[in-house]
Amino acid sequence: MLYKFKKPFKYGTETVESVELKEEYNTGDLIRIANANGNGDRTGAMLVAATGWPLPKVACIPIADALAITEAITPFFGLSETDGPEM
């Protein structure tokens, strides 16, 4: 699923306008997310799994976009909104 950022952001010399989000995840993704400590780490792990980007690049995503992506991918992990990560 293509996600277009509300406002492009810079990562190094790259201007990032969109990302292709995975729509299928594996047990390795689930393990890394479950082992993350705290909601911030869990959100980061989910965004890394969804985008395939390294955590430093994920950390540059604007908050509104990070929340929107997290909301879009949470159902893939069988989590309800109350179980999902909060930022």
MIRONU-114582 format. One record per residue: x, y, z of N, C-alpha, C, O, CB in turn; residue number from 1. Coordinates in steps of 0.001 Angstrom, whole numbers, padded with zeros to 6 digits. Glycine has a CB too. Layout:
[[X, Y, Z], [X, Y, Z], [X, Y, Z], [X, Y, Z], [X, Y, Z], NUM] ...
***
This chain:
[[000848, -001161, 000000], [000000, 000000, 000000], [000899, 001231, 000000], [001763, 001361, 000867], [-000968, -000006, 001217], 1] [[000714, 002116, -000937], [001516, 003328, -001026], [000974, 004364, -000048], [-000217, 004675, -000057], [001521, 003886, -002471], 2] [[001851, 004891, 000788], [001484, 005958, 001714], [002239, 007214, 001301], [003468, 007211, 001240], [001802, 005566, 003203], 3] [[001514, 008278, 001021], [002111, 009554, 000649], [002127, 010450, 001880], [001089, 010689, 002497], [001332, 010226, -000528], 4] [[003310, 010944, 002233], [003445, 011785, 003415], [002709, 013101, 003233], [002656, 013653, 002134], [004915, 012043, 003719], 5] [[002139, 013597, 004331], [001408, 014854, 004289], [002330, 015988, 003851], [001910, 016909, 003149], [000788, 015164, 005661], 6] [[003598, 015909, 004277], [004608, 016883, 003892], [005915, 016114, 003714], [006337, 015423, 004641], [004748, 018041, 004965], 7] [[006569, 016210, 002557], [007838, 015506, 002368], [008846, 015908, 003444], [008794, 017015, 003981], [008410, 015797, 000967], 8] [[009768, 014982, 003750], [010804, 015289, 004729], [012160, 014875, 004180], [012251, 014096, 003230], [010521, 014583, 006076], 9] [[013202, 015403, 004788], [014574, 015126, 004365], [015150, 014006, 005216], [014953, 013967, 006431], [015454, 016396, 004466], 10] [[015865, 013096, 004562], [016667, 012080, 005231], [018014, 012108, 004536], [018165, 011585, 003432], [015992, 010637, 005175], 11] [[018995, 012725, 005189], [020273, 012964, 004524], [020042, 013902, 003353], [019499, 014993, 003527], [020924, 011632, 004048], 12] [[020451, 013483, 002157], [020252, 014300, 000965], [018972, 013933, 000215], [018629, 014563, -000785], [021443, 014161, 000041], 13] [[018272, 012912, 000704], [017054, 012405, 000048], [015821, 013161, 000536], [015662, 013382, 001736], [016883, 010891, 000314], 14] [[014960, 013553, -000379], [013644, 014083, -000029], [012657, 012937, -000157], [012489, 012362, -001233], [013237, 015303, -000945], 15] [[012004, 012610, 000956], [011108, 011460, 001006], [009666, 011945, 000889], [009199, 012731, 001714], [011314, 010647, 002318], 16] [[008968, 011473, -000137], [007591, 011892, -000379], [006581, 010790, -000099], [005422, 011075, 000202], [007443, 012358, -001799], 17] [[007009, 009523, -000196], [006088, 008409, 000007], [006873, 007165, 000399], [008101, 007129, 000319], [005249, 008147, -001267], 18] [[006135, 006151, 000822], [006733, 004861, 001163], [005731, 003766, 000802], [004522, 003942, 000955], [007126, 004793, 002686], 19] [[006240, 002654, 000330], [005402, 001484, 000049], [005361, 000640, 001325], [006383, 000100, 001749], [005957, 000647, -001185], 20] [[004177, 000527, 001936], [004019, -000239, 003170], [003725, -001696, 002845], [002949, -002003, 001940], [002893, 000355, 004043], 21] [[004356, -002581, 003593], [004076, -004004, 003423], [002642, -004278, 003871], [002125, -003605, 004763], [005091, -004878, 004229], 22] [[002015, -005248, 003260], [000672, -005647, 003669], [000664, -007064, 004221], [-000381, -007581, 004617], [-000295, -005537, 002495], 23] [[001841, -007688, 004244], [001980, -009007, 004849], [003215, -008983, 005725], [004247, -008430, 005345], [002074, -010132, 003768], 24] [[003104, -009585, 006901], [004196, -009598, 007862], [004483, -011038, 008250], [003641, -011920, 008080], [003857, -008741, 009113], 25] [[005699, -011269, 008780], [006038, -012618, 009189], [006252, -012681, 010699], [006184, -011665, 011391], [007287, -013103, 008450], 26] [[006506, -013864, 011187], [006676, -014051, 012620], [007877, -013271, 013139], [007861, -012787, 014271], [006831, -015532, 012946], 27] [[008917, -013144, 012323], [010070, -012343, 012736], [009680, -010909, 013038], [010154, -010322, 014011], [011141, -012367, 011662], 28] [[008813, -010340, 012203], [008321, -008981, 012463], [007581, -008940, 013798], [007801, -008046, 014615], [007390, -008502, 011314], 29] [[006712, -009907, 014008], [005912, -009953, 015231], [006802, -010104, 016461], [006556, -009459, 017480], [004902, -011106, 015167], 30] [[007829, -010943, 016382], [008748, -011144, 017505], [009480, -009848, 017838], [009568, -009468, 019006], [009761, -012260, 017183], 31] [[010006, -009170, 016823], [010726, -007920, 017068], [009810, -006871, 017692], [010232, -006120, 018571], [011326, -007384, 015764], 32] [[008568, -006817, 017243], [007613, -005852, 017795], [007238, -006224, 019221], [007189, -005358, 020094], [006350, -005776, 016920], 33] [[006975, -007499, 019465], [006597, -007950, 020808], [007744, -007757, 021800], [007499, -007479, 022974], [006174, -009427, 020775], 34] [[008984, -007899, 021349], [010141, -007750, 022232], [010546, -006305, 022467], [011398, -006034, 023313], [011303, -008497, 021667], 35] [[009951, -005377, 021736], [010289, -003964, 021914], [009838, -003515, 023301], [008776, -003914, 023779], [009630, -003085, 020807], 36] [[010644, -002695, 023928], [010344, -002211, 025284], [009612, -000884, 025224], [010157, 000099, 024722], [011634, -002064, 026113], 37] [[008411, -000842, 025716], [007652, 000398, 025762], [006977, 000729, 024442], [007293, 000155, 023400], [008550, 001524, 026161], 38] [[006041, 001665, 024509], [005259, 002025, 023320], [006093, 002686, 022235], [005840, 002467, 021050], [004133, 002944, 023708], 39] [[007078, 003489, 022609], [007918, 004139, 021605], [008718, 003127, 020803], [008773, 003198, 019576], [008858, 005133, 022266], 40] [[009346, 002173, 021514], [010104, 001128, 020828], [009206, 000272, 019956], [009583, -000109, 018848], [010831, 000253, 021835], 41] [[008008, -000033, 020461], [007067, -000867, 019704], [006611, -000148, 018440], [006525, -000755, 017372], [005847, -001238, 020573], 42] [[006320, 001139, 018559], [005926, 001918, 017388], [007058, 001953, 016372], [006828, 001776, 015175], [005526, 003348, 017794], 43] [[008273, 002179, 016841], [009429, 002169, 015953], [009583, 000836, 015255], [009834, 000789, 014051], [010688, 002494, 016723], 44] [[009433, -000264, 016009], [009557, -001604, 015424], [008477, -001850, 014375], [008744, -002461, 013341], [009477, -002677, 016519], 45] [[007263, -001378, 014638], [006178, -001544, 013663], [006467, -000758, 012392], [006243, -001258, 011290], [004835, -001095, 014266], 46] [[006962, 000467, 012536], [007253, 001293, 011364], [008434, 000739, 010572], [008436, 000802, 009343], [007539, 002735, 011788], 47] [[009432, 000201, 011260], [010557, -000444, 010576], [010051, -001653, 009788], [010432, -001849, 008634], [011655, -000874, 011595], 48] [[009188, -002468, 010418], [008645, -003643, 009735], [007818, -003245, 008521], [007907, -003877, 007468], [007794, -004470, 010697], 49] [[007016, -002196, 008668], [006107, -001792, 007590], [006834, -001169, 006408], [006464, -001395, 005256], [005084, -000817, 008118], 50] [[007870, -000383, 006692], [008539, 000361, 005628], [009769, -000343, 005075], [010141, -000143, 003919], [008932, 001712, 006131], 51] [[010396, -001168, 005904], [011662, -001775, 005518], [012824, -000804, 005656], [013935, -001097, 005216], [011584, -002282, 004096], 52] [[012576, 000343, 006261], [013598, 001360, 006462], [014328, 001124, 007773], [013779, 000490, 008674], [012979, 002760, 006441], 53] [[015571, 001625, 007902], [016271, 001553, 009181], [015628, 002523, 010184], [014988, 003499, 009792], [017782, 001876, 008996], 54] [[015805, 002244, 011466], [015202, 003080, 012505], [015592, 004552, 012402], [014731, 005402, 012629], [015590, 002560, 013858], 55] [[016850, 004910, 012070], [017154, 006347, 011949], [016304, 007058, 010894], [015951, 008224, 011071], [018622, 006532, 011613], 56] [[015973, 006372, 009804], [015124, 006986, 008776], [013681, 007044, 009263], [013001, 008048, 009048], [015213, 006197, 007441], 57] [[013205, 005991, 009911], [011851, 005971, 010474], [011691, 007112, 011480], [010629, 007730, 011562], [011555, 004602, 011152], 58] [[012751, 007386, 012246], [012691, 008437, 013259], [012483, 009821, 012654], [012095, 010743, 013371], [013958, 008431, 014083], 59] [[012728, 009992, 011368], [012544, 011277, 010686], [011111, 011486, 010192], [010760, 012588, 009769], [013501, 011378, 009516], 60] [[010282, 010444, 010241], [008898, 010575, 009771], [008162, 011567, 010682], [008230, 011434, 011903], [008168, 009178, 009755], 61] [[007473, 012541, 010123], [006691, 013459, 010949], [005665, 012695, 011803], [005128, 011673, 011376], [005978, 014497, 010058], 62] [[005405, 013200, 013000], [004541, 012506, 013962], [003167, 012188, 013379], [002678, 011069, 013539], [004379, 013349, 015218], 63] [[002536, 013147, 012707], [001187, 012904, 012159], [001206, 011727, 011186], [000282, 010914, 011174], [000649, 014174, 011446], 64] [[002254, 011636, 010373], [002354, 010528, 009429], [002653, 009215, 010156], [002100, 008174, 009799], [003441, 010814, 008385], 65] [[003518, 009253, 011169], [003833, 008042, 011935], [002569, 007483, 012587], [002343, 006273, 012574], [004906, 008340, 013011], 66] [[001754, 008359, 013153], [000506, 007913, 013772], [-000457, 007341, 012735], [-001104, 006324, 012988], [-000159, 009071, 014518], 67] [[-000558, 007984, 011571], [-001449, 007501, 010517], [-000998, 006137, 009997], [-001826, 005253, 009779], [-001507, 008512, 009364], 68] [[000310, 005961, 009796], [000819, 004671, 009317], [000590, 003598, 010376], [000151, 002493, 010058], [002328, 004769, 008962], 69] [[000888, 003922, 011638], [000694, 002958, 012722], [-000764, 002519, 012800], [-001053, 001337, 012986], [001138, 003558, 014065], 70] [[-001677, 003472, 012658], [-003104, 003145, 012683], [-003468, 002220, 011513], [-004275, 001303, 011666], [-003955, 004437, 012630], 71] [[-002866, 002471, 010349], [-003175, 001667, 009160], [-002642, 000241, 009270], [-003266, -000686, 008753], [-002598, 002330, 007919], 72] [[-001497, 000046, 009937], [-000890, -001287, 009974], [-001232, -002089, 011225], [-001024, -003302, 011236], [000595, -001160, 009869], 73] [[-001749, -001457, 012279], [-002062, -002169, 013520], [-002974, -003369, 013293], [-002748, -004405, 013918], [-002709, -001224, 014506], 74] [[-003998, -003291, 012433], [-004857, -004463, 012224], [-004115, -005693, 011685], [-004559, -006819, 011910], [-005966, -004103, 011274], 75] [[-003006, -005502, 010986], [-002257, -006638, 010455], [-001655, -007497, 011563], [-001318, -008660, 011342], [-001157, -006150, 009529], 76] [[-001521, -006920, 012756], [-000926, -007641, 013876], [-001982, -008158, 014845], [-001641, -008668, 015912], [000051, -006745, 014612], 77] [[-003260, -008036, 014489], [-004333, -008536, 015339], [-004475, -007753, 016626], [-004968, -008279, 017624], [-004103, -009978, 015657], 78] [[-004049, -006505, 016612], [-004148, -005659, 017791], [-005355, -004753, 017665], [-005679, -004279, 016577], [-002868, -004832, 017986], 79] [[-006017, -004515, 018784], [-007087, -003521, 018774], [-006436, -002160, 018977], [-005242, -002079, 019264], [-008173, -003815, 019884], 80] [[-007201, -001109, 018832], [-006631, 000221, 019024], [-006093, 000395, 020432], [-005121, 001127, 020624], [-007671, 001288, 018730], 81] [[-006692, -000254, 021427], [-006213, -000096, 022792], [-004949, -000913, 023034], [-004197, -000612, 023962], [-007297, -000503, 023781], 82] [[-004694, -001946, 022217], [-003484, -002754, 022353], [-002324, -002160, 021586], [-001166, -002438, 021897], [-003736, -004166, 021881], 83] [[-002620, -001347, 020586], [-001592, -000850, 019686], [-000697, 000182, 020345], [-000971, 000648, 021451], [-002224, -000261, 018460], 84] [[000368, 000531, 019658], [001321, 001488, 020197], [000739, 002890, 020265], [-000094, 003279, 019447], [002580, 001493, 019365], 85] [[001191, 003625, 021241], [000806, 005025, 021380], [002077, 005840, 021366], [003119, 005405, 021856], [-000024, 005280, 022687], 86] [[001981, 007019, 020804], [003167, 007888, 020787], [002928, 009068, 021692], [003798, 009928, 021828], [003501, 008368, 019351], 87] 
***
